[in-house]
């Protein structure tokens, strides 16, 4: 089976905000069909950093690391299970 990505495909520009979101979602196991509100992911971070985290979340959604699910009670998010190995590799790398 061929790998879906190579080490060269992993973005080097992941900042700490993006890694914070991915780590928290992996730790809480929001992968695939288990989802949470976007507000819940930002909780627990310093209030001064929340705007940066919201921008990082939008970037991760745009790059398809995080899937969205519109519901009647607001936008819900979860990690894309097809990219879980790539996400784990990104988290293991240090912030540059």
C-alpha positions as CSV (number, residue, x, y, z in Angstrom):
1,X,0.0,0.0,0.0
2,X,1.4,3.4,-1.0
3,X,1.6,6.1,1.6
4,X,-0.9,8.9,1.2
5,X,1.8,11.5,2.0
6,X,5.5,11.8,2.3
7,X,7.6,13.7,4.7
8,X,8.1,16.4,2.1
9,X,4.3,17.0,2.0
10,X,4.1,17.9,5.7
11,X,3.9,21.7,6.0
12,X,6.8,23.2,7.8
13,X,4.8,26.3,8.6
14,X,2.6,24.8,11.3
15,X,2.7,27.2,14.2
16,X,1.9,26.5,17.9
17,X,-1.7,27.6,17.6
18,X,-2.4,25.0,14.9
19,X,-0.6,22.3,16.8
20,X,-2.4,23.3,20.0
21,X,-5.8,22.7,18.3
22,X,-4.7,19.4,16.7
23,X,-3.2,18.1,20.0
24,X,-6.3,19.0,22.0
25,X,-8.6,17.3,19.4
26,X,-6.5,14.2,19.4
27,X,-6.3,14.1,23.2
28,X,-10.1,14.4,23.4
29,X,-10.5,11.9,20.6
30,X,-12.6,14.2,18.3
31,X,-11.8,12.1,15.2
32,X,-14.2,11.3,12.5
33,X,-17.8,11.0,13.6
34,X,-17.2,12.3,17.2
35,X,-17.3,16.1,17.0
36,X,-17.4,19.2,19.2
37,X,-18.2,22.9,18.9
38,X,-15.5,25.2,17.7
39,X,-15.9,27.2,20.9
40,X,-15.0,24.1,23.0
41,X,-11.6,23.8,21.3
42,X,-10.7,27.4,22.0
43,X,-11.5,27.0,25.7
44,X,-8.6,26.5,28.0
45,X,-6.3,28.8,26.1
46,X,-5.2,32.3,27.3
47,X,-7.8,34.9,26.4
48,X,-5.1,37.0,24.7
49,X,-4.4,34.2,22.2
50,X,-8.0,33.3,21.2
51,X,-8.1,35.4,18.1
52,X,-4.9,33.6,16.8
53,X,-6.5,30.3,17.6
54,X,-9.6,31.2,15.6
55,X,-7.5,32.1,12.6
56,X,-5.5,28.8,13.0
57,X,-8.8,26.8,13.2
58,X,-10.0,28.4,9.9
59,X,-6.6,27.5,8.3
60,X,-6.9,23.9,9.4
61,X,-10.5,23.6,8.1
62,X,-9.4,25.2,4.8
63,X,-6.5,22.7,4.5
64,X,-8.8,19.8,5.3
65,X,-7.1,18.7,8.5
66,X,-10.4,19.4,10.3
67,X,-13.8,18.4,9.0
68,X,-16.9,20.5,9.6
69,X,-20.4,19.4,10.3
70,X,-23.2,22.0,10.3
71,X,-25.9,21.4,12.8
72,X,-29.0,23.2,14.0
73,X,-27.1,24.2,17.2
74,X,-23.9,25.5,15.4
75,X,-20.8,24.4,13.5
76,X,-19.2,21.2,14.8
77,X,-15.7,20.1,14.0
78,X,-13.7,16.8,14.1
79,X,-10.3,15.7,12.8
80,X,-10.2,14.2,9.3
81,X,-9.6,10.5,9.9
82,X,-8.0,10.1,6.4
83,X,-5.2,12.5,7.5
84,X,-4.6,11.2,11.1
85,X,-1.2,9.8,10.4
86,X,0.0,13.0,8.8
87,X,-1.5,15.0,11.8
88,X,0.4,12.8,14.3
89,X,3.6,13.4,12.4
90,X,3.0,17.1,12.4
91,X,2.4,17.1,16.2
92,X,5.6,15.1,16.8
93,X,7.7,17.8,15.0
94,X,8.8,20.7,17.0
95,X,7.5,24.2,16.2
96,X,9.9,26.0,13.9
